[in-house]
Amino acid sequence: MIVKSDIIQAAYSYGFEDIGFTTADPFPEHKQLLLDRRAEYAWAESVGLALLSGTDPATILSNAKTIIVLMEVYFRKSYPRSLEGNFGRCYLDDDRMTRDGLSRRIKAFRGFLRDHGIDSKVPFNLPHRVAAARAGMGTFGKNCLFYSNKVARGGSWTLPIAVVIDAAFEPGEPTMEIGCPDWCRNTCIAACPTGALKGNGRIDPRKCISYLTYFGEGITPLALREPMGMYVYGCDRCQNVCPRNQPWLAADLPLNEKVVAKADCFELPHLLHMDKAYFETKIWPHMFYISYPDIWRWKMNVARVMGNSRDETYIADLVRAYADDPDERVRGMAVWAVGRIGGPEALSALKGLSEERSDLVKEEIRRSRDPAKTD
């Protein structure tokens, strides 16, 4: 008969850095939170995340008795600075599609359980951070992220993986609380440029830069373009400024060679001009929230970032995107970006723009040619 210590030992042997246990009872408080903030989270249901049903583990495994939480550090190794500045770190080595790293270890762990007569499911919609806190593995930050007690030097660079099983094991003591130090004075909230963080562990996900980069509708509103800064996909701003994360950020981490090998594929000009084949073979397998029909989001985000870089070397790429891209949202953002970069070359490029039929792009041209006029 397998015992709890056997499972703990197996988790460590498969490379997980911590493990916890909690009951498979429902998460009524989390369900009520989702219901109370239905307007803020309706988008999640619309894209198929099914967060409400995930609050009851019995909908995932009918005979659910325990949730095992495996703790993964997704920032074990450092990434090239060029990538960290444009992409959220949790996406840089995400193998949910390539299945060449973490997925294999999860599969091996589930195989161990199966060999000992335990059925398991790894749900995408169970509140895994809440499960980790209920298992006593850490606390929350005011940025709504989970901070480990034991790994990443107490930081939030963690991925709690919930494994629902049909066997009962003693649960841990819950630590369902915000663990930020009193002296922090809401650093993350003050640092969020789009006002997504509301305090007291609340967030409006619709204002989060990460959400805006891959789910935002239409051309990014003018008021958000500069605040979204240099992020093409995802965001780490609230984590980068967090005092609880500074010990890990100060660590001398080796480079992630796997990510280094694909860094060239994510250079901004390549992304701005990529075709379907390039996107589906080099980009989508690693960052898959945006599908090919919505590739305009990638290109629009890249154009915005080029503009915020204020780097004149991008003007030629932006003018090319304006001339070649069929999507008005990409062309409109390319125009804005040229105007944002400014200078004689940008002014010359704006004056040379061809006759435009799209009202959206016309407005961007008008505004960029005369930035003093914003109405």
N, C-alpha and C positions, 0 to 999 in steps of 0.2 A: 504493500500500500504506500503510495507516494505521500510524503509529508511536505509541509510548507518550506522547510529548510532545503529540500531537494529542488523545489521550484526556484527558490532564491539563488541557489548555486548555479542552476541551469541558466538563469537570466544573465548572471555575470559571465558565464562561460561563452555566451553568444554576443558578448560585447556591450551589453546594456550597463549603464553606470549606476543605476539605482532601481529598486523595485518596491512596490507597495501593494497593499490589498485593501479593498473596501467591499461592502456588501453590494449586491445587485438590486438593492431597493431603488425605487424611482427617485428622481430629482425634482420634487414638487416645487421647491423655491425657484429653481432655475426655469421650470416650466412657467411659473407665474410671472417671472421676469420677462420672458418672451411674450407672454400674453399682454402684459402691461405695456410693453414697448413694441407692440405689433407693427406700428407704422415704421419704426426704425429697422425692423428685421424682416419685413414682408419680402424684401428682395431675396433673402436667403431661401425662402420657400419657393419663390418663383424660379430660381435656378436649380432647384432639385436637392437642396441640402437637407430638407426634412428635419429641422432642428427640434420641432415640437415632439415628434414621435421618438426622437433619440433620447428624450428625457426619461423614458421607461425602458430599461434594459430587456424587459420581457418581450418587447417588440423586435428585439434583435436576436435573442435566443430564448425560446419559450421556457426552458427549464433553467434560466439564469439564476445563479446563486452567489457568484463572486465576480468582482471586477479586479483583474490584475492590471496594475499600471506600470509599464516599463518606461524608464526615463532615458531618453536619447539626448545627447548634446550635439546640436547641428552645427555648432561653431567650434568644433574640436581643433580645426586647423584654420589658419588665416587665409584670406582671399586676396587676389590682386586689388590694389587700391582703386584701380580704374573700374572694377566691377562693384566693389563695396559702395562706391559713391553713387552708383546708378540703380542698384538692385538690392532688394531686401536679402539679407544673408540666408534666410531660411529657404530661399528658392535656388540658391547657387549650387547646391548639391542635393537636390530633391530627386529621388529615384522612383517616385510613385508610378512613372511611366516606363522608365528604362529598367527598373527592377534589378539593378546591378550592385546594390549595397545594403541599405537598411532593410529593404523588402525581403532579401534573402535571409537575414537574421531573424526577422519576425516569423517567416515561414519555418525556419529551423526550430524556433522556440515553440511554435504551435505543433510542429511535428513531435517534439518531446512530450508535450501534453497529451497528444493523441496516442502516442505509444504507451502512455500510462492510463488510458481509458477516459481521458477528459476531453470533452467537446469544447470548441472555442469559436468565437467570432471576433473580428477586429472591425468595429463599426466606424464609419466616417463621421457620423452625426451625433454620437454620444458626447456630452460635454466633458471632454477629456481633462481639461484643466481643473474643472470642478471635481472630477473624480480623483485627480491627483491630490488635491487639497483635502478631500474627504478621507483619503488614505493616509493623510498626515505627512506627505512628502514635501510640503512647502507652503508658502503663502502667496497672496496676490499683491500686485503693485497697484498704485493709483492709475497706472496706464492699462489696467485690466489684464496684464500678462501674469503668467505664473512664474514664481521665483523658487528655485529648488533650495532645500535645506542642505543638500550634500554635494551637489555637482555644479560645475561651472562657477566655482567659488561663490556660490550663493546667488548666481545671476539668473537672468531670464532667457538665456540662449538655449532653451530646452524644448524638447518635443515630447510631451507625455503621450504614451501610446496605450490606449485602453483595450484590454483583452477580456471579453466577457466569457465566463466559463460556467459549466454546469456542475461544479463541485464547490463545497463550502469550505472556506478557510477563515481563520480569525482575522478580523479587519484591524487596520491601524486606527490610531486616535486622530480624529479630524483636526485640521488646522485651517478652518474656513475663516480666514481673516486677512486684512490688509497688513502687511508687515513692513511698511515703509517707515524709516526713522522720522521722529518728530522734527528734527532739524532740517529735513529736506526742503520743506516749504514749496511743495508742489512743482518741482523742477520739470517733470514731464508734461504737466498740464500747461505750464507757461511756454514750453518749447514747441508745443503742437501748433504749427502755423495756420492750420485750417479750423481750429477750434473743435476738433472731434472729441477731445477728452473733457468731460464735464465735472470731474471731481467725484469723490466718494465711490470710486470704482465703477463709474458710469462712462460709457462711450456712445457716441452716435456714429455707428459704422459707416453711414452714408457720407460723412465728412472726412473719414480717414483717408489719407493719401493712398494707402494700399488699395482700398476699395475703389477710389477714384481712378487709379491707373488701369485696373482691369474690368471694372463694372460700370464706370461712369457713362452716362448717356449723353450723346451729342458732343459737340466741340466743348472742350473744357471752358467753363465760364471765365471771363477775363479776370475777375477778382481772385481766382484760385491759381492762375498760371504761375505767377512769381512765387507765391507761398509754397507751391508744390516742389519748387526748387529743381534739383538734379535727379530726382527719382523717375526712372522710366517704368519700373514694375516693382511694386512693394515699397516699403519704407521702414527704416530703423531709427528714425529721429528720437522717439521717446525712449528707446533703449540706449542709444548712444549717450544721452545726457544723464541717464539715471545713475545716481551715486552707488546704488547696489550693484551695478554692472561694471564699475570702474576696475575692480580687482581683475576681472577676466579680460577686459580691454587692455590692461597693462601687461598681461601675460605674454611671454615670448613664444608664440605659437609657430609651428612649422607651416610652410605653405601647403595648401591643398593642391597637389599636383594634378588631380583629376580636373579641377576647375581651371587651373592654369592652362591646361591643354585645349580648352574650348574658349578661352578668353577672346581670341581673335574673332570668333564668330559673333561676338556680342559688341563689337565696335559700332559706334553710333551710325556712321555712314552705311555700313552693311545692313543694319536694321531698317534704316530709312528707305532703302531701295530694294529690299529683299522681295523675291518672287515666291510663289507658292511652294516650289520645290525646296528652296532654301529654308523657308519658314518651317515646313513640316519635317525636315530632316535634322536641322541644326538648332532650332529654337523651341518649337512646341514640345518636344519630348522632355524638356527641362523646365519650362514655364508654360503650363498648359491651361491656365484659366481663360486665356483668350484663344478662341478657335479661329481657323482661317477666314470664315466669313466676316469676322470682326478684326481682321489684320489692321484695319484703319486705326484701331486704338493704339497698337504698337507704334505705328508710324507717326500718329499725332503726338503721342507721348515723347517720342524721340525728337520731333521738331521742337516741341516745347522746351525740352532739356537743352537742345542746341542753342535756343534763344537765351535761356537763362545762363548758359556758359559764358555769354558775351565774347565768344571766340570767333573772330572774323574768318578763320579758315573754314567754317561751316557754311558760309554764305553761298558758295557755289553749289553745295549739296542741297541746300534749301531751295534755291532757285530751280534746280533740276527737279526736285520733288513737286514744286508748284507747276512746272511745265508738264510733267509726265504722269502724276498721280490722278486717277479718275475721281477720287473721293474728295468732296468739297471740304470736309473736316480736316483732312490732311493738308490740303492746299491752303486753307484759311490759317491753320496754325503755322505753316511754313512762312506765310506772309508776316504774321505776328512776330515770329522768331527773327526774321531779317530786321524788322523794325526795332526789336528789343536789342539786338546786337549793336545797331547804330553805326555811325561813322560814314565817311564819304562813299565807301564801296557799297554799303547797305543802301544808302540814299540813291545811288545810281541804279542799283538793282530794282528798287521799288519803282523808280521812274520808268524803268524799262519793261514793267509787267504788261503783258498783252491784254487785249480786250477780254473782259470776264463776264460770264453770263450768270453765275451764281450770286444771289443777293448776299449770302453769308460771306463769300470771299470778297465781294465788292466792299462790304462794310469793314473787313479786316484791312483791305488795301487803303481805304479812306482813312481809317484810324492810324495806320502805320505811317502813312505819308504825312499826317498832321497829328502827332501824338498828343498835342495840347488839347485836341478836341476829343472828348470821351463820350459825348452824347450822340 
